[in-house]
């Protein structure tokens, strides 16, 4: 007699992993590289914003004279 799926022991219900360990490791590495690139981009954008704001302040000061 076969048991219904909800009555089977849990060890029989374990699903096969969707990704191989190699592919999983590749995804983790790619995620790390992407995160690093995103952080570098954010730093560059922050510097660009600061430079733009400083330039605008200087232009305002010159214009006010």
NUPA-584003 format. One line per field, with one value per residue: y, z negated, x of N, C-alpha, C, O in turn; residue in three letters; residue number from 1. Coordinates in Angstrom, 3 decimals. Example, Ala and Ser with C-alpha at 12.3 -4.5 7.8 and 13.67 -1.06 7.14 Angstrom:
n_north: -5.690:-2.250
n_up: -7.800:-7.080
n_east: 13.190:12.850
ca_north: -4.500:-1.060
ca_up: -7.800:-7.140
ca_east: 12.300:13.670
c_north: -3.300:0.030
c_up: -7.800:-7.870
c_east: 13.200:12.900
o_north: -3.319:1.138
o_up: -8.465:-8.039
o_east: 14.236:13.409
type: ala:ser
seq: 1:2
//
This chain:
n_north: -1.188:2.121:5.201:8.289:11.407:13.451:11.971:10.643:9.982:12.710:12.540:11.226:13.077:14.990:17.369:17.367:19.298:22.421:23.530:22.576:22.030:23.282:25.203:26.697:27.755:29.346:31.235:32.486:33.660:35.389:37.046:38.307:39.738:41.428:42.902:44.224:45.785:47.388:48.814:50.224:51.808:53.352:54.852:56.337:57.797:59.299:60.902:62.325:63.713:65.328:66.926:68.218:69.691:71.367:72.817:74.137:75.744:77.423:78.712:80.060:81.775:83.365:84.514:86.009:88.092
n_up: 0.000:0.930:-0.536:-0.887:0.536:-1.469:-3.745:-3.619:-4.761:-5.445:-4.370:-1.983:-0.460:0.296:2.550:5.664:6.147:7.874:9.257:10.262:8.121:9.132:10.941:9.113:7.555:9.492:9.918:7.411:7.399:9.598:8.620:6.561:8.040:9.479:7.394:6.433:8.680:8.811:6.425:6.955:9.036:7.696:6.011:7.905:9.024:6.818:6.466:8.889:8.496:6.313:7.477:9.447:7.846:6.451:8.602:9.475:7.213:7.288:9.715:9.078:7.089:8.612:10.352:8.599:7.919
n_east: 0.844:0.619:1.567:-0.185:1.005:1.265:1.530:3.896:7.231:9.492:12.094:11.819:10.586:12.370:13.414:15.128:18.083:17.825:19.922:23.213:26.053:28.304:27.245:25.791:27.854:29.084:27.072:27.037:29.580:29.293:27.298:28.685:30.622:28.929:27.762:30.017:30.693:28.424:28.661:31.039:30.137:28.236:29.891:31.315:29.209:28.449:30.711:30.564:28.176:28.882:30.894:29.401:27.603:29.415:30.420:28.116:27.636:29.887:29.433:27.071:28.074:29.829:28.028:26.503:28.175
ca_north: 0.000:3.369:6.284:9.549:12.252:14.194:11.036:10.058:10.594:13.867:12.224:10.806:14.221:15.947:17.675:17.464:20.701:22.945:23.816:21.777:22.776:24.122:26.349:27.490:28.495:30.365:32.297:33.217:34.493:36.447:37.984:39.090:40.680:42.424:43.764:45.073:46.756:48.321:49.686:51.124:52.767:54.279:55.768:57.259:58.698:60.220:61.905:63.169:64.595:66.336:67.843:69.041:70.645:72.371:73.669:75.012:76.744:78.391:79.520:80.953:82.824:84.278:85.221:86.946:89.233
ca_up: 0.000:1.012:-1.356:-0.206:0.451:-2.723:-4.829:-3.432:-5.551:-4.798:-3.619:-0.651:0.247:0.645:3.976:6.257:6.304:9.210:9.888:9.811:7.198:9.957:11.418:7.924:7.213:10.537:9.637:6.223:7.833:10.464:7.752:5.893:9.018:9.775:6.214:6.417:9.769:8.418:5.395:7.644:9.785:6.729:5.576:9.018:9.151:5.693:6.797:9.965:7.880:5.518:8.404:10.072:6.846:6.236:9.795:9.436:6.162:7.789:10.745:8.368:6.450:9.654:10.900:7.582:7.814
ca_east: 0.000:1.391:1.028:-0.441:2.206:1.375:1.799:5.216:8.307:10.103:13.310:11.407:10.038:13.424:13.475:16.452:18.473:17.565:21.205:24.355:26.916:29.184:26.448:25.460:29.064:29.253:26.101:27.495:30.703:28.759:26.591:29.719:31.188:27.902:27.646:31.211:30.556:27.369:29.232:31.972:29.323:27.629:30.943:31.571:28.062:28.510:31.736:30.035:27.182:29.600:31.564:28.360:27.109:30.467:30.467:26.937:27.846:30.864:28.769:26.159:28.883:30.319:26.883:26.019:29.085
c_north: 1.245:4.443:7.516:10.469:12.977:13.281:10.393:10.732:11.699:13.499:11.771:11.994:15.221:16.142:17.722:18.930:21.173:23.204:22.862:22.655:23.719:25.376:27.272:28.351:29.613:31.535:33.129:34.149:35.657:37.497:38.891:40.134:41.793:43.418:44.727:46.156:47.811:49.305:50.682:52.210:53.807:55.295:56.798:58.271:59.717:61.302:62.853:64.164:65.703:67.378:68.777:70.088:71.740:73.340:74.636:76.098:77.826:79.298:80.497:82.098:83.840:85.131:86.286:88.176:90.324
c_up: 0.000:0.169:-0.497:-0.396:-0.881:-3.923:-4.721:-4.344:-4.751:-3.945:-2.200:0.185:0.681:2.150:4.433:6.378:7.739:9.981:9.381:8.896:7.965:10.442:10.261:7.524:8.216:10.300:8.434:6.592:8.700:9.638:7.014:6.810:9.335:8.621:6.143:7.494:9.426:7.367:6.020:8.395:8.841:6.240:6.668:9.173:8.008:5.949:7.874:9.410:7.085:6.414:9.041:9.088:6.561:7.404:9.802:8.375:6.631:8.850:10.106:7.712:7.467:10.203:9.910:7.469:8.746
c_east: 0.885:0.719:0.775:0.763:2.357:1.620:3.184:6.233:9.003:11.312:12.981:10.926:11.106:13.482:14.926:16.839:18.240:18.854:22.275:25.206:27.834:28.456:26.091:26.649:29.323:28.303:26.514:28.638:30.222:28.024:27.581:30.328:30.191:27.758:28.821:31.127:29.505:27.879:30.208:31.210:28.711:28.652:31.221:30.433:28.045:29.547:31.235:29.014:27.859:30.275:30.544:27.833:28.132:30.536:29.290:27.086:28.823:30.246:27.797:26.913:29.387:29.180:26.368:26.906:28.749
o_north: 1.390:4.583:7.739:10.333:13.106:13.773:9.676:11.915:11.625:14.102:11.929:11.908:16.199:15.182:18.076:19.749:20.418:23.109:22.408:23.880:24.827:26.481:28.494:29.526:30.707:32.693:34.350:35.299:36.783:38.692:40.090:41.281:42.960:44.624:45.905:47.314:48.992:50.493:51.858:53.379:54.996:56.470:57.989:59.453:60.870:62.479:64.061:65.326:66.868:68.575:69.978:71.245:72.911:74.545:75.819:77.246:79.012:80.501:81.645:83.247:85.043:86.317:87.329:89.209:91.349
o_up: -0.831:0.154:0.503:-1.387:-1.380:-5.018:-5.629:-4.660:-3.525:-2.892:-1.302:1.412:1.360:2.915:3.670:6.693:8.692:11.209:8.237:8.906:7.507:10.361:10.415:7.193:7.832:10.464:8.440:6.151:8.548:9.918:6.863:6.409:9.446:8.841:5.830:7.238:9.722:7.419:5.655:8.385:9.155:6.071:6.386:9.423:8.213:5.685:7.785:9.814:7.165:6.129:9.164:9.461:6.442:7.210:10.101:8.607:6.390:8.879:10.539:7.758:7.206:10.482:10.324:6.975:8.768
o_east: 1.781:-0.504:1.457:1.481:3.475:1.892:3.603:6.107:9.089:11.524:13.808:10.871:10.793:13.586:15.825:15.975:18.434:18.880:22.245:25.082:28.114:28.994:26.089:26.491:29.735:28.688:26.356:28.671:30.696:28.114:27.344:30.528:30.568:27.646:28.648:31.455:29.686:27.561:30.208:31.596:28.677:28.326:31.348:30.670:27.668:29.301:31.456:28.996:27.469:30.224:30.783:27.638:27.769:30.693:29.454:26.707:28.599:30.504:27.703:26.474:29.370:29.353:25.862:26.454:29.431
type: unk:unk:unk:unk:unk:unk:unk:unk:unk:unk:unk:unk:unk:unk:unk:unk:unk:unk:unk:unk:unk:unk:unk:unk:unk:unk:unk:unk:unk:unk:unk:unk:unk:unk:unk:unk:unk:unk:unk:unk:unk:unk:unk:unk:unk:unk:unk:unk:unk:unk:unk:unk:unk:unk:unk:unk:unk:unk:unk:unk:unk:unk:unk:unk:unk
seq: 1:2:3:4:5:6:7:8:9:10:11:12:13:14:15:16:17:18:19:20:21:22:23:24:25:26:27:28:29:30:31:32:33:34:35:36:37:38:39:40:41:42:43:44:45:46:47:48:49:50:51:52:53:54:55:56:57:58:59:60:61:62:63:64:65
//
